[in-house]
Amino acid sequence: MTVKRQKRSARFKFKVALEAAKELKTVSQIASEYQVTPGQVSKWKKQLQSQGASIFETKADGSQQQQEKKEAELYEQIGRLKMDLDWLQKKV
């Protein structure tokens, strides 16, 4: 008899890992409460601790990249408008 593998959402994993990181309950208690294995709880906790800082970095990097892209587009538009103005001044 085969057992179907359960897929857990990222929100569920985060909730379990956060509770494990608080250390108010043992890993075994958390595992039995959420019906997962203690090894899985430990793995999610380690991932949270090692990659937790990257959550905050990606948002800042993404907005900074968007800002730089927007600035480049605006400078490009300014250059085109200046060229058009120079051309019109020569024609007049």
C-alpha positions as CSV (number, residue, x, y, z in Angstrom):
1,M,0.0,0.0,0.0
2,T,1.4,3.4,-1.0
3,V,1.0,6.5,1.0
4,K,0.3,9.7,-0.9
5,R,2.7,12.5,-0.2
6,Q,1.2,15.6,1.4
7,K,2.2,19.0,0.0
8,R,2.3,21.7,2.6
9,S,1.9,25.4,1.8
10,A,4.6,27.9,2.5
11,R,2.3,29.6,5.0
12,F,1.8,26.3,6.9
13,K,5.6,25.6,7.0
14,F,6.3,29.2,8.2
15,K,3.7,28.8,11.0
16,V,5.2,25.5,12.2
17,A,8.8,26.8,11.9
18,L,8.0,29.9,13.8
19,E,6.4,28.0,16.6
20,A,9.4,25.7,16.8
21,A,11.7,28.8,16.9
22,K,9.8,30.2,19.8
23,E,10.7,27.0,21.7
24,L,7.6,27.1,24.0
25,K,6.9,23.5,23.1
26,T,9.1,20.6,22.2
27,V,9.6,19.6,18.5
28,S,7.7,16.4,19.2
29,Q,4.7,18.2,20.6
30,I,4.6,20.6,17.6
31,A,5.0,17.7,15.2
32,S,2.1,15.8,16.8
33,E,-0.1,18.9,16.9
34,Y,0.4,19.6,13.2
35,Q,0.6,16.0,12.1
36,V,4.1,16.1,10.6
37,T,7.4,14.4,11.5
38,P,9.7,15.9,14.1
39,G,12.5,15.8,11.5
40,Q,10.4,17.9,9.2
41,V,9.8,20.5,11.9
42,S,13.5,20.7,12.6
43,K,14.3,21.1,8.9
44,W,11.8,23.9,8.6
45,K,13.1,25.6,11.7
46,K,16.7,25.5,10.3
47,Q,15.5,27.0,7.0
48,L,13.7,29.8,8.8
49,Q,16.8,30.6,10.9
50,S,19.2,30.5,8.0
51,Q,17.1,32.2,5.3
52,G,15.1,34.5,7.5
53,A,17.2,37.6,6.7
54,S,16.8,37.1,3.0
55,I,13.0,37.8,3.3
56,F,13.7,41.4,4.2
57,E,16.6,41.8,1.7
58,T,14.6,40.8,-1.4
59,K,11.9,43.4,-0.9
60,A,14.4,46.2,-0.6
61,D,16.4,45.0,-3.6
62,G,13.3,44.6,-5.7
63,S,12.1,48.1,-5.0
64,Q,15.6,49.5,-5.6
65,Q,15.8,47.8,-9.0
66,Q,12.4,49.2,-9.9
67,Q,13.5,52.7,-8.9
68,E,16.7,52.4,-11.0
69,K,14.7,51.2,-14.0
70,K,12.2,54.0,-13.7
71,E,15.1,56.6,-13.4
72,A,16.7,55.2,-16.6
73,E,13.5,55.5,-18.5
74,L,13.0,59.1,-17.4
75,Y,16.5,60.1,-18.3
76,E,16.0,58.5,-21.7
77,Q,12.8,60.5,-22.2
78,I,14.5,63.7,-21.1
79,G,17.3,63.1,-23.7
80,R,14.7,62.5,-26.5
81,L,12.8,65.6,-25.6
82,K,16.0,67.7,-25.5
83,M,16.9,66.4,-29.0
84,D,13.5,67.3,-30.3
85,L,13.7,70.8,-28.8
86,D,17.1,71.4,-30.3
87,W,15.8,70.2,-33.7
88,L,12.8,72.5,-33.5
89,Q,15.0,75.5,-32.5
90,K,17.2,74.9,-35.6
91,K,14.1,74.7,-37.9
92,V,12.7,78.0,-36.6
